[in-house]
């Protein structure tokens, strides 16, 4: 069982943006890698986002990025501490409330979801950090603003980590960098130069490297925490993941939202779990669903089913080696199948096991069977299920035991946060939000979860005797972005048939100086 911890998330608005600028830039420059997540005002045509042709899919996302906006940006900086045992990271998490200064479309479905999960639109319109989309305008390329913060991210040359990140990358490009190129090949060519240290997608890593039963963000995050905690308890060989956080004191503490990650629930007896939420992290009924959306218990059920399957396979192999036919086992399997068909489910059949969850790569709607209903259209991509305003909210429970906060970041007068006492009002609020899928939705905490999955996956790479090289943390996942409904990822590479866009070349001159254009021309 995992233990509790508190994750400090720094809230950034227009009134403290300049004050926190030095700390944010320092965190970016000193990070080993940076995880990002966004909240969006909408995604446009759901069907177009899953077009069979990837080029058509890219055009649909571009149309959404040009007409919608980023409402909130979260980034988590993970700095690996070399003087610590195992894999220890100093983590800094920021949640930026943004306000596009141009007209943009905001979809009612996105508003409804975000409000339900705690997003404050009054705060956004009153205190959001302003920005302009597309190419640089006026003094955008100078001063302290969102566009220059993105420039600092590029200058840092750090690995970029996202979860199902294609939509995030398209929106980031349009909102903070330049006008999007018309062709996907040009876009990927630009990205390969913008992030030379590589782009990593934790959804791809979860599906094809870690091979979890489900790959939505909350499930992957909690599964990584649980596995890391188990590894620590048994004291096995290899590396384990530990986290440390900055200590915030004085007036800076007023900017910090302490996100409690409580110990996971215990599994006791049968549990009526929503099968759709169990498989995809999303349910059309939301908080009105009469079934449980408790991810901790879903994972425990999956683990239990996994152990039982191993025992059955072991018994079958034993009987086979002895020349016996397991008629009893065959009868049990048949009876279970008949019960599922008749709708009579036993206690252990409430949640589908790992094999019964439909594989996302073979379904139309990121794992959802093809259907013409409205609910089917809502589950178009993983971003619709888990992020960007119409999404799966972050977890606020179960975490591995971590080391005490001891590090201080240079230039940040910070002190260790203390656990908050649970008052009667807090208990009442917790009960009120119990059916909300995971708690209040925050881009900053989602970025933290994404970074946690990546750092844990990196420890597994080291554990099997393949330490990350200087150029790649997860070599098999480098520059591979998950594509919903596809068996292969999108590769972020510069093709010999694609040239970088003119807007990108102009922007890189600002980032790196005039020498970039001349050096890049030799590679085109």
Steps between C-alpha positions, in 0.01 A plus 500: 500500500632844410527784752386862480688809392432861408596647163549880498370661179586867449210701358614764251276788389559837342555673836791274603632392159794742498581427864516125435679537165855448637392189691322352197793565267746354753284190541491453122875550455601262781246225424597160367170485310177700486145363492216711355120491496234739374133584554321611183183690418395222261611261228257564215367217284538176692473277195770690312742447787497128422526516124655191349758711318745655748544803275125566518510446875779758531300755299203454734716558808654806333153642437417448868825666612442803276144554621522381864749588773703368791328589827761357733855368465668270748866408502699286741880521513672180614865543599692178564719531812825323427619501862201295617445126519286333236306737269413810700346806333441852621160598360353846439145529368338811351139561397454807277156652449495656152278735302520530122477866399334414169153368426469125536236228513412346834285187495221452758607139557850614596366771731265258671773247563755752627252673732394163637863424580588828666621727218434865593399697189455818702863470606607432143335810353609720791859375551595284200844559346431661158644369174454532123495205261683439174815681390671763715317829525659826612716446806404135548854382436635710787411559863332275751201320350374153410669502161838567661438232762455252215823631348677427828362146481654460154832651602529258791522203255332263744298188416131585469253254656124492425213253532332436165674815393412568134219744583711667771789558258277646229337743744833599658645575156205716394452683830858575606728446201382571144223443249459129438634358171243348266670160466569245771847424362600863541360506852697192610814641334459818705444305823813291449706821495308671779558209741836341408510310831190310395125480557350217705137392523414317822182356348711327237741385772212371712344306214804359322778492761339465843199316350251596770141377486387860435693806389296806600699745711357436846522122464858506371607741776353296783621172353857636488473616862369164611771305319772727635363462854492121469858498377608705799318271744663182372839672481585359159811576302515794265395863520190642665331835456508769770373858483592818682321834482605859553416671828286810469489758778389858555269660247599241239302241693182693413558407134520127571211258465590194707358197322448209743572153365326282755563134570310266270174333595494141621324235297237326709248273333328559166490847353265632232746674273410688183649283226535785253687715750711199595614455141518858371505739796185668374127448548218684318300514825779679688418568864147366450625148432372260771811281463841565655775695321762426766821441305683356801245222532494445125875442505472265798236296318724484193790382715281235663378373163858491375609278791203267455577459131859408577379234742263357239775486237729330749235236578441438130870455431526258792203294385628499144843372610328222694287399202178614667222698339372785713128437443416688816686809385335488161161476662574800720611710205193408301268575791661838556454582133136399512443711809640804324274439204196459721588812697557308825832623636678362800697715744823468303336564166372848572818652363631370169840339535804620310414291197137612486586870470481580128845585358504866391708427189219301337202719580368810333470729800826437684372171624130573472291276272360675197160644576274774373377627834587838643699341780709317242584824324617651826764230551692594190859523617695450818509878527122500509522239773786642699595859465450840341162590641306190405712258684589252764588687822810445703534262789521612860572171671753224569868578464824325577701590809728789412797662664454811713529831317857615557605681185499875449495646152751777448323834496177359647436578864300186562406280792346156541118492488320329783200266464172679538267403783169353390224725630128425507454736205771317307334165572169639377661631182675166448169319528340743258767437239528127555333412172707743297741292297820545700453849640562852376658516156837679491745528211787532749420177681438319172849610393637361827329165440643490147850568631461236769409232244801594288746500792372165623529348153858626487581320825375175346733551208790527743374205702537260208858609443442763233576838658372799302769642276573871474277531194199293603324407822272241343664408169201301375267797557714783367302732268204260478158657557190290563231505232147405603367205303838427338737210564810709433603836648576825322876557471637847568773512236616729223432321174724546197183597314391770748644843564461707814242777482604861442327610820699239693831607344428862589407401855813291548706801396350677801560200725857422391612803302558555128751214489216248514367568150833455332578182691152356439515565126780249472278228646198562275 
